[in-house]
Amino acid sequence: MLDSRELAHEVEVYNREKIARTLSVTVTNDGGDELYQREFTLEGERAEEDTEPFTGSPTTITVAVDNGSPSERSWPETNCEDRGKKSAGGIGVYLTAESGVQIEPTCATVYAE
């Protein structure tokens, strides 16, 4: 039987700092429409995975730490299919004391709810 569920994107957030942080994450498409928005409050050395999936064609991710200025980046190319993964592609947002906010593509298989 073919799986008729729609593949979706996800955002996972990792606070690698030793203190609690609040990260505000917004994902938009080419037209500026908001596809995903969530605020994460994480204790030091904690993560939030298995977040709400979303669909659409993301092009930009904006991350603000605590009440700081937001940092805008292009949604990364995931190339999941080229790696043999059934995935729409997601991202991991990593906050570290050494390098600030880092964005990494992920290829977990996630479906729209």
N, CA, C and O atoms as a MOPAC input file, in Angstrom:
PM7 MOZYME 1SCF
protein

 N      0.84800 1    -1.18400 1     0.00000 1
 C      0.00000 1     0.00000 1     0.00000 1
 C      0.89400 1     1.24900 1     0.00000 1
 O      1.87300 1     1.32000 1     0.74300 1
 N      0.55300 1     2.20500 1    -0.82000 1
 C      1.30800 1     3.45100 1    -0.87600 1
 C      0.91900 1     4.35300 1     0.29400 1
 O     -0.24600 1     4.41500 1     0.68500 1
 N      1.90500 1     5.04700 1     0.84100 1
 C      1.65000 1     5.97300 1     1.93600 1
 C      1.18800 1     7.28700 1     1.32700 1
 O      1.93800 1     7.93000 1     0.59300 1
 N     -0.04700 1     7.69100 1     1.62900 1
 C     -0.61000 1     8.89500 1     1.02300 1
 C     -0.42500 1    10.13200 1     1.91000 1
 O     -0.88100 1    11.21900 1     1.55700 1
 N      0.23200 1     9.97300 1     3.03900 1
 C      0.45000 1    11.12700 1     3.90600 1
 C      1.46800 1    12.07600 1     3.26200 1
 O      2.36500 1    11.65400 1     2.53300 1
 N      1.29900 1    13.36300 1     3.55400 1
 C      2.17800 1    14.38000 1     2.97900 1
 C      3.43300 1    14.55200 1     3.84300 1
 O      3.34700 1    14.71700 1     5.05900 1
 N      4.59700 1    14.50800 1     3.19000 1
 C      5.84700 1    14.76500 1     3.90400 1
 C      5.86000 1    16.21400 1     4.38300 1
 O      5.32500 1    17.10000 1     3.71800 1
 N      6.47200 1    16.44400 1     5.53500 1
 C      6.49700 1    17.78700 1     6.11900 1
 C      7.91500 1    18.14100 1     6.59000 1
 O      8.79200 1    17.28100 1     6.68100 1
 N      8.10700 1    19.40800 1     6.88000 1
 C      9.37000 1    19.92300 1     7.40900 1
 C      9.27300 1    19.95400 1     8.93000 1
 O      8.18000 1    19.91200 1     9.49500 1
 N     10.43900 1    20.03000 1     9.58900 1
 C     10.45000 1    20.19500 1    11.03200 1
 C     11.59800 1    21.10500 1    11.43800 1
 O     12.55900 1    21.29300 1    10.69200 1
 N     11.47600 1    21.66400 1    12.63200 1
 C     12.52200 1    22.49300 1    13.23300 1
 C     12.85800 1    21.86200 1    14.57600 1
 O     11.97600 1    21.67500 1    15.41400 1
 N     14.12600 1    21.53500 1    14.78200 1
 C     14.59600 1    21.03800 1    16.08000 1
 C     15.54700 1    22.09000 1    16.63900 1
 O     16.32700 1    22.68200 1    15.89300 1
 N     15.48500 1    22.32600 1    17.94600 1
 C     16.27400 1    23.38900 1    18.55600 1
 C     17.13600 1    22.79700 1    19.67100 1
 O     16.66100 1    22.01500 1    20.49400 1
 N     18.42200 1    23.18900 1    19.67900 1
 C     19.39700 1    22.69200 1    20.64600 1
 C     20.09000 1    23.86200 1    21.32500 1
 O     20.72300 1    24.68500 1    20.66300 1
 N     19.97100 1    23.93600 1    22.64400 1
 C     20.67600 1    24.96000 1    23.41200 1
 C     21.92700 1    24.31200 1    23.99900 1
 O     21.84300 1    23.57700 1    24.98300 1
 N     23.07800 1    24.57900 1    23.40400 1
 C     24.34500 1    24.00000 1    23.84400 1
 C     25.06400 1    24.89500 1    24.86200 1
 O     26.17400 1    24.58800 1    25.29700 1
 N     24.41300 1    26.01000 1    25.23400 1
 C     24.98800 1    26.87600 1    26.25200 1
 C     24.64200 1    26.31900 1    27.63700 1
 O     23.78600 1    25.44400 1    27.76900 1
 N     25.31100 1    26.83100 1    28.65200 1
 C     25.09900 1    26.33500 1    30.01300 1
 C     23.95100 1    27.04800 1    30.73000 1
 O     23.54900 1    26.63000 1    31.81600 1
 N     23.42000 1    28.12100 1    30.13300 1
 C     22.33400 1    28.87700 1    30.75700 1
 C     21.06400 1    28.77200 1    29.91700 1
 O     21.11600 1    28.44800 1    28.73100 1
 N     19.93300 1    29.04800 1    30.54300 1
 C     18.64900 1    29.00400 1    29.83700 1
 C     18.58700 1    30.10000 1    28.78200 1
 O     19.09200 1    31.20400 1    28.99000 1
 N     17.97100 1    29.79000 1    27.66100 1
 C     17.81200 1    30.74400 1    26.55900 1
 C     16.41900 1    30.59100 1    25.95600 1
 O     15.80800 1    29.52400 1    26.02200 1
 N     15.93400 1    31.68100 1    25.36900 1
 C     14.69500 1    31.66000 1    24.61400 1
 C     15.03200 1    31.94000 1    23.16200 1
 O     15.65300 1    32.95300 1    22.84000 1
 N     14.61900 1    31.03400 1    22.28800 1
 C     14.85300 1    31.20100 1    20.85800 1
 C     13.51300 1    31.33400 1    20.15900 1
 O     12.63000 1    30.49200 1    20.32600 1
 N     13.36200 1    32.39300 1    19.37800 1
 C     12.16200 1    32.59400 1    18.56500 1
 C     12.52200 1    32.22700 1    17.12900 1
 O     13.45900 1    32.77900 1    16.55200 1
 N     11.76700 1    31.28900 1    16.56100 1
 C     12.05400 1    30.78200 1    15.21900 1
 C     10.85600 1    31.05000 1    14.31600 1
 O      9.72400 1    30.70500 1    14.65200 1
 N     11.11800 1    31.67000 1    13.16300 1
 C     10.07400 1    31.91600 1    12.16200 1
 C     10.58500 1    31.42800 1    10.81600 1
 O     11.71900 1    31.71000 1    10.42800 1
 N      9.73600 1    30.69500 1    10.11000 1
 C     10.06600 1    30.20500 1     8.76900 1
 C      9.05500 1    30.79300 1     7.79900 1
 O      7.84800 1    30.73300 1     8.03400 1
 N      9.56000 1    31.36800 1     6.69400 1
 C      8.67400 1    31.96500 1     5.69200 1
 C      8.98400 1    31.40100 1     4.30800 1
 O     10.03500 1    30.80500 1     4.07200 1
 N      8.03100 1    31.61300 1     3.40400 1
 C      8.23900 1    31.18400 1     2.01600 1
 C      8.65000 1    32.38000 1     1.16400 1
 O      8.83200 1    33.48600 1     1.67200 1
 N      8.79100 1    32.14400 1    -0.12600 1
 C      9.24100 1    33.17300 1    -1.07400 1
 C      8.36900 1    34.42700 1    -1.04300 1
 O      8.86900 1    35.53700 1    -1.23200 1
 N      7.07700 1    34.25500 1    -0.80600 1
 C      6.15700 1    35.39000 1    -0.77700 1
 C      6.10300 1    36.10000 1     0.56500 1
 O      5.35900 1    37.06600 1     0.73000 1
 N      6.90300 1    35.61600 1     1.54500 1
 C      6.90400 1    36.22400 1     2.86700 1
 C      5.83100 1    35.67900 1     3.79600 1
 O      5.66300 1    36.17500 1     4.91000 1
 N      5.09500 1    34.64900 1     3.34100 1
 C      4.06300 1    34.04700 1     4.18600 1
 C      4.71400 1    33.20100 1     5.27400 1
 O      5.66900 1    32.46600 1     5.01700 1
 N      4.19200 1    33.31200 1     6.48100 1
 C      4.72200 1    32.56200 1     7.62100 1
 C      4.23800 1    31.11000 1     7.55700 1
 O      3.03600 1    30.84400 1     7.56200 1
 N      5.18400 1    30.18700 1     7.49700 1
 C      4.86000 1    28.76200 1     7.47600 1
 C      4.95000 1    28.14400 1     8.87100 1
 O      4.27500 1    27.16000 1     9.17600 1
 N      5.80100 1    28.74600 1     9.71300 1
 C      6.05300 1    28.19300 1    11.05500 1
 C      6.54700 1    29.31700 1    11.94500 1
 O      7.36300 1    30.13700 1    11.52700 1
 N      6.04900 1    29.35400 1    13.17900 1
 C      6.55300 1    30.32200 1    14.15300 1
 C      6.39100 1    29.70800 1    15.53000 1
 O      5.32100 1    29.22100 1    15.89400 1
 N      7.48000 1    29.74100 1    16.28800 1
 C      7.41400 1    29.19800 1    17.64600 1
 C      8.52900 1    29.79100 1    18.48600 1
 O      9.62000 1    30.08300 1    17.99600 1
 N      8.22500 1    29.96200 1    19.76900 1
 C      9.22600 1    30.41200 1    20.72900 1
 C      9.58000 1    29.22000 1    21.61200 1
 O      8.69700 1    28.55700 1    22.15600 1
 N     10.85800 1    28.95600 1    21.74700 1
 C     11.36100 1    27.85000 1    22.55500 1
 C     12.10800 1    28.41800 1    23.75000 1
 O     13.00300 1    29.24300 1    23.57200 1
 N     11.76700 1    28.00100 1    24.96000 1
 C     12.53300 1    28.36100 1    26.14600 1
 C     13.17700 1    27.07800 1    26.64800 1
 O     12.49700 1    26.14800 1    27.08200 1
 N     14.49900 1    27.04700 1    26.58100 1
 C     15.23600 1    25.82900 1    26.91800 1
 C     16.26100 1    26.09400 1    28.00800 1
 O     17.00300 1    27.07400 1    27.95300 1
 N     16.29400 1    25.21800 1    28.98900 1
 C     17.33900 1    25.26300 1    30.00200 1
 C     18.67100 1    24.98400 1    29.31100 1
 O     18.69400 1    24.54100 1    28.16300 1
 N     19.77400 1    25.23800 1    30.00200 1
 C     21.08600 1    24.96900 1    29.43900 1
 C     21.27500 1    23.49600 1    29.11300 1
 O     20.80500 1    22.62300 1    29.84300 1
 N     21.97400 1    23.22500 1    28.00300 1
 C     22.26500 1    21.86000 1    27.55400 1
 C     21.00100 1    21.03000 1    27.32100 1
 O     20.97100 1    19.84000 1    27.63400 1
 N     19.97400 1    21.65300 1    26.77900 1
 C     18.70700 1    20.95900 1    26.49000 1
 C     18.33400 1    21.14200 1    25.02600 1
 O     18.84200 1    22.02600 1    24.33800 1
 N     17.42200 1    20.27100 1    24.56800 1
 C     16.95700 1    20.34200 1    23.17900 1
 C     15.45400 1    20.13500 1    23.13600 1
 O     14.85200 1    19.60200 1    24.06800 1
 N     14.86700 1    20.56800 1    22.03400 1
 C     13.46600 1    20.25200 1    21.76100 1
 C     13.41400 1    19.67400 1    20.36000 1
 O     13.67900 1    20.35200 1    19.36800 1
 N     13.06100 1    18.39100 1    20.31200 1
 C     12.93900 1    17.68000 1    19.04900 1
 C     11.46800 1    17.29200 1    18.89300 1
 O     10.65400 1    17.59200 1    19.76600 1
 N     11.12900 1    16.64000 1    17.80700 1
 C      9.73500 1    16.21700 1    17.57200 1
 C      8.76700 1    17.38700 1    17.69700 1
 O      7.73800 1    17.28100 1    18.36400 1
 N      9.10300 1    18.50800 1    17.05000 1
 C      8.24500 1    19.68600 1    17.08500 1
 C      7.14100 1    19.56000 1    16.03200 1
 O      7.10900 1    18.59100 1    15.27400 1
 N      6.25500 1    20.52700 1    15.99000 1
 C      5.12500 1    20.48700 1    15.07000 1
 C      5.61600 1    20.52600 1    13.62200 1
 O      6.37900 1    21.41800 1    13.25000 1
 N      5.18400 1    19.56800 1    12.80700 1
 C      5.57100 1    19.58400 1    11.39600 1
 C      4.80900 1    20.68300 1    10.64800 1
 O      3.73700 1    21.11600 1    11.07200 1
 N      5.38800 1    21.12200 1     9.52900 1
 C      4.69800 1    22.10600 1     8.69400 1
 C      4.99600 1    21.81000 1     7.23100 1
 O      5.99300 1    21.17000 1     6.89800 1
 N      4.10900 1    22.28900 1     6.36900 1
 C      4.25900 1    22.05900 1     4.93200 1
 C      4.48700 1    23.39200 1     4.23300 1
 O      4.43400 1    24.45300 1     4.85400 1
 N      4.73500 1    23.31900 1     2.95800 1
 C      4.99500 1    24.51800 1     2.17300 1
 C      6.40800 1    24.47200 1     1.62300 1
 O      7.09400 1    23.45500 1     1.72400 1
 N      6.83400 1    25.57800 1     1.04300 1
 C      8.17100 1    25.68300 1     0.46500 1
 C      8.96600 1    26.75200 1     1.20600 1
 O      8.97400 1    27.91600 1     0.80400 1
 N      9.63800 1    26.35600 1     2.29600 1
 C     10.37200 1    27.35500 1     3.07300 1
 C     11.56700 1    27.91400 1     2.31000 1
 O     12.26700 1    27.18300 1     1.60800 1
 N     11.79100 1    29.21500 1     2.45400 1
 C     12.95100 1    29.84000 1     1.82300 1
 C     13.81000 1    30.59900 1     2.82900 1
 O     15.00300 1    30.79400 1     2.60000 1
 N     13.20500 1    31.03300 1     3.95500 1
 C     13.93600 1    31.83900 1     4.93100 1
 C     13.62200 1    31.37400 1     6.34300 1
 O     12.48100 1    31.04100 1     6.66400 1
 N     14.65500 1    31.35800 1     7.18600 1
 C     14.47200 1    31.10000 1     8.62200 1
 C     15.05400 1    32.28200 1     9.37600 1
 O     16.15200 1    32.75100 1     9.07600 1
 N     14.29800 1    32.75600 1    10.36200 1
 C     14.73700 1    33.86100 1    11.19800 1
 C     14.78100 1    33.37200 1    12.64100 1
 O     13.81700 1    32.78600 1    13.13300 1
 N     15.91200 1    33.61500 1    13.32200 1
 C     16.07800 1    33.17800 1    14.70700 1
 C     16.50700 1    34.37500 1    15.55100 1
 O     17.44100 1    35.09700 1    15.20400 1
 N     15.80500 1    34.56900 1    16.66700 1
 C     16.18900 1    35.59400 1    17.64100 1
 C     16.46400 1    34.88800 1    18.96400 1
 O     15.70200 1    34.01300 1    19.37600 1
 N     17.55500 1    35.26900 1    19.62800 1
 C     17.91600 1    34.69200 1    20.91800 1
 C     17.57800 1    35.70300 1    22.00400 1
 O     17.98900 1    36.86200 1    21.94600 1
 N     16.81700 1    35.23900 1    23.00000 1
 C     16.31500 1    36.10100 1    24.06800 1
 C     15.61600 1    37.29900 1    23.41900 1
 O     14.74100 1    37.09000 1    22.57900 1
 N     15.95000 1    38.50100 1    23.75500 1
 C     15.30500 1    39.66000 1    23.12900 1
 C     16.23700 1    40.33300 1    22.13000 1
 O     16.07700 1    41.51500 1    21.82800 1
 N     17.21300 1    39.58100 1    21.61500 1
 C     18.18500 1    40.13900 1    20.68300 1
 C     17.62500 1    40.34200 1    19.28800 1
 O     16.49200 1    39.96000 1    18.99200 1
 N     18.42500 1    40.93900 1    18.45100 1
 C     18.03500 1    41.18100 1    17.06700 1
 C     17.92300 1    39.86000 1    16.31600 1
 O     18.77200 1    38.98300 1    16.48000 1
 N     16.89800 1    39.70900 1    15.50200 1
 C     16.74700 1    38.47600 1    14.73100 1
 C     17.81800 1    38.34000 1    13.64900 1
 O     18.25400 1    39.32300 1    13.05000 1
 N     18.21900 1    37.11300 1    13.42200 1
 C     19.18500 1    36.77600 1    12.37900 1
 C     18.44200 1    36.00400 1    11.29300 1
 O     17.82800 1    34.97400 1    11.57000 1
 N     18.49700 1    36.50100 1    10.05500 1
 C     17.77100 1    35.87800 1     8.95000 1
 C     18.74200 1    35.11900 1     8.05400 1
 O     19.81000 1    35.62100 1     7.70200 1
 N     18.34800 1    33.89500 1     7.69100 1
 C     19.17800 1    33.06300 1     6.81700 1
 C     18.29900 1    32.35500 1     5.79700 1
 O     17.08900 1    32.21700 1     5.97800 1
 N     18.93100 1    31.91700 1     4.73200 1
 C     18.21300 1    31.12200 1     3.73200 1
 C     17.97600 1    29.72500 1     4.28900 1
 O     18.82300 1    29.17300 1     4.99000 1
 N     16.81100 1    29.15900 1     3.96900 1
 C     16.52300 1    27.76500 1     4.33200 1
 C     17.53200 1    26.89900 1     3.58900 1
 O     17.67500 1    27.04500 1     2.37500 1
 N     18.23200 1    26.00500 1     4.27400 1
 C     19.29100 1    25.23500 1     3.61100 1
 C     18.74900 1    24.18200 1     2.64600 1
 O     17.66300 1    23.63700 1     2.84200 1
 N     19.52200 1    23.91200 1     1.61000 1
 C     19.21000 1    22.79700 1     0.70700 1
 C     19.46700 1    21.50800 1     1.46800 1
 O     20.52700 1    21.34400 1     2.07400 1
 N     18.50200 1    20.59000 1     1.44300 1
 C     18.67500 1    19.34600 1     2.20500 1
 C     19.13000 1    18.18800 1     1.33000 1
 O     19.88400 1    17.33200 1     1.79300 1
 N     18.69100 1    18.14200 1     0.07400 1
 C     19.04800 1    17.05400 1    -0.84300 1
 C     18.83100 1    15.67700 1    -0.22500 1
 O     19.63900 1    14.77100 1    -0.42500 1
 N     17.75300 1    15.52100 1     0.51700 1
 C     17.47900 1    14.25700 1     1.21400 1
 C     17.28600 1    13.09400 1     0.24300 1
 O     17.78100 1    11.99300 1     0.48400 1
 N     16.56800 1    13.33800 1    -0.85300 1
 C     16.31600 1    12.27100 1    -1.81200 1
 C     17.62300 1    11.74800 1    -2.41000 1
 O     17.76700 1    10.55100 1    -2.65800 1
 N     18.58600 1    12.67100 1    -2.64100 1
 C     19.89000 1    12.27400 1    -3.17800 1
 C     20.64000 1    11.36700 1    -2.21200 1
 O     21.51100 1    10.59800 1    -2.61800 1
 N     20.29400 1    11.46400 1    -0.92300 1
 C     20.94000 1    10.62800 1     0.09100 1
 C     20.10700 1     9.40100 1     0.42800 1
 O     20.39700 1     8.68500 1     1.38600 1
 N     19.05900 1     9.16400 1    -0.37800 1
 C     18.22600 1     7.98700 1    -0.18000 1
 C     17.26000 1     8.09500 1     0.98400 1
 O     16.80800 1     7.07700 1     1.50600 1
 N     16.93700 1     9.30300 1     1.39700 1
 C     16.02900 1     9.52100 1     2.52900 1
 C     14.68200 1    10.01000 1     2.02100 1
 O     14.61700 1    10.85100 1     1.12500 1
 N     13.61000 1     9.48200 1     2.59300 1
 C     12.26500 1     9.95000 1     2.27400 1
 C     11.94800 1    11.07200 1     3.25300 1
 O     11.49500 1    10.82500 1     4.37000 1
 N     12.19300 1    12.31300 1     2.82100 1
 C     12.04300 1    13.45100 1     3.71500 1
 C     11.82900 1    14.73200 1     2.92800 1
 O     12.38800 1    14.90600 1     1.84500 1
 N     11.01300 1    15.63500 1     3.48100 1
 C     10.85200 1    16.97200 1     2.90500 1
 C     12.02300 1    17.85300 1     3.31700 1
 O     12.24900 1    18.91200 1     2.73100 1
 N     12.76900 1    17.41200 1     4.32900 1
 C     13.91000 1    18.18600 1     4.82900 1
 C     13.50100 1    19.09800 1     5.96200 1
 O     12.45800 1    19.75000 1     5.91600 1
 N     14.32900 1    19.13100 1     6.96300 1
 C     14.08700 1    19.99500 1     8.11300 1
 C     15.37700 1    20.69100 1     8.49500 1
 O     16.36100 1    20.65700 1     7.75700 1
 N     15.36000 1    21.32100 1     9.65800 1
 C     16.57200 1    21.96800 1    10.13700 1
 C     16.74600 1    21.75700 1    11.62600 1
 O     15.78600 1    21.58500 1    12.37700 1
 N     18.01300 1    21.77700 1    12.02400 1
 C     18.37600 1    21.83000 1    13.42300 1
 C     18.95700 1    23.21200 1    13.67900 1
 O     19.82900 1    23.67300 1    12.94200 1
 N     18.47500 1    23.86900 1    14.72100 1
 C     18.99300 1    25.17500 1    15.12400 1
 C     19.82500 1    24.94000 1    16.37600 1
 O     19.30500 1    24.50900 1    17.40600 1
 N     21.11700 1    25.22600 1    16.28200 1
 C     22.04500 1    25.00200 1    17.39200 1
 C     22.53300 1    26.34000 1    17.93700 1
 O     22.99400 1    27.19500 1    17.18000 1
 N     22.43000 1    26.51800 1    19.25300 1
 C     22.94500 1    27.71400 1    19.89600 1
 C     24.14100 1    27.32100 1    20.75400 1
 O     24.01700 1    26.51600 1    21.67700 1
 N     25.30600 1    27.89700 1    20.44000 1
 C     26.50800 1    27.62300 1    21.21700 1
 C     27.15200 1    28.93700 1    21.64800 1
 O     26.99000 1    29.96300 1    20.98700 1
 N     27.87800 1    28.89800 1    22.75500 1
 C     28.56800 1    30.09500 1    23.23700 1
 C     29.66800 1    30.50300 1    22.26300 1
 O     29.94100 1    31.69200 1    22.09800 1
 N     30.30200 1    29.52000 1    21.61600 1
 C     31.42600 1    29.79200 1    20.72900 1
 C     31.01500 1    30.41600 1    19.39900 1
 O     31.65900 1    31.35500 1    18.93100 1
 N     29.95000 1    29.90300 1    18.78600 1
 C     29.62900 1    30.35300 1    17.43200 1
 C     28.21200 1    30.88900 1    17.26200 1
 O     27.78400 1    31.11800 1    16.13100 1
 N     27.48100 1    31.09300 1    18.33500 1
 C     26.13300 1    31.65000 1    18.22600 1
 C     25.15900 1    30.66900 1    17.59900 1
 O     25.19300 1    29.47600 1    17.90200 1
 N     24.28800 1    31.16400 1    16.72700 1
 C     23.26300 1    30.33600 1    16.08800 1
 C     23.82400 1    29.67500 1    14.83000 1
 O     24.36200 1    30.35100 1    13.95200 1
 N     23.69700 1    28.37200 1    14.75100 1
 C     24.09000 1    27.60000 1    13.57200 1
 C     22.86700 1    26.84300 1    13.06600 1
 O     22.05900 1    26.35900 1    13.85800 1
 N     22.73300 1    26.74200 1    11.74900 1
 C     21.61200 1    26.04700 1    11.11700 1
 C     22.17700 1    24.84000 1    10.36800 1
 O     23.10900 1    24.97800 1     9.57600 1
 N     21.60800 1    23.65400 1    10.62000 1
 C     22.04800 1    22.42900 1     9.94200 1
 C     20.83800 1    21.73800 1     9.31800 1
 O     19.81000 1    21.60100 1     9.98100 1
 N     20.93000 1    21.30200 1     8.06700 1
 C     19.81400 1    20.57200 1     7.47000 1
 C     19.67600 1    19.17300 1     8.08300 1
 O     20.66000 1    18.56600 1     8.50400 1
 N     18.44600 1    18.68100 1     8.12400 1
 C     18.16900 1    17.32800 1     8.61100 1
 C     17.30200 1    16.60200 1     7.59500 1
 O     16.67400 1    17.23100 1     6.74300 1
 N     17.26700 1    15.29000 1     7.68500 1
 C     16.48400 1    14.49200 1     6.73200 1
 C     15.60200 1    13.45800 1     7.42700 1
 O     15.43100 1    12.34900 1     6.92200 1
 N     15.04600 1    13.81200 1     8.57600 1
 C     14.12400 1    12.89100 1     9.24500 1
 C     12.83600 1    12.79300 1     8.43000 1
 O     12.41900 1    13.76300 1     7.79800 1
 N     12.21900 1    11.63200 1     8.44800 1
 C     10.93700 1    11.45400 1     7.77600 1
 C      9.83400 1    11.91900 1     8.71900 1
 O      9.59400 1    11.30300 1     9.75800 1
 N      9.16100 1    13.01400 1     8.34900 1
 C      8.11800 1    13.61200 1     9.15300 1
 C      6.91300 1    13.83300 1     8.24600 1
 O      7.05500 1    14.24300 1     7.09400 1
 N      5.72000 1    13.55400 1     8.78400 1
 C      4.50000 1    13.74200 1     7.99700 1
 C      3.63500 1    14.84300 1     8.57800 1
 O      3.64000 1    15.07000 1     9.78800 1
 N      2.88500 1    15.53100 1     7.71500 1
 C      1.93400 1    16.53700 1     8.15300 1
 C      0.86200 1    15.83400 1     8.97300 1
 O      0.47300 1    14.70300 1     8.68200 1
 N      0.39900 1    16.52500 1     9.99600 1
 C     -0.63400 1    15.92000 1    10.85600 1
 C     -2.01400 1    16.20100 1    10.34200 1
 O     -2.99700 1    15.76800 1    10.94300 1

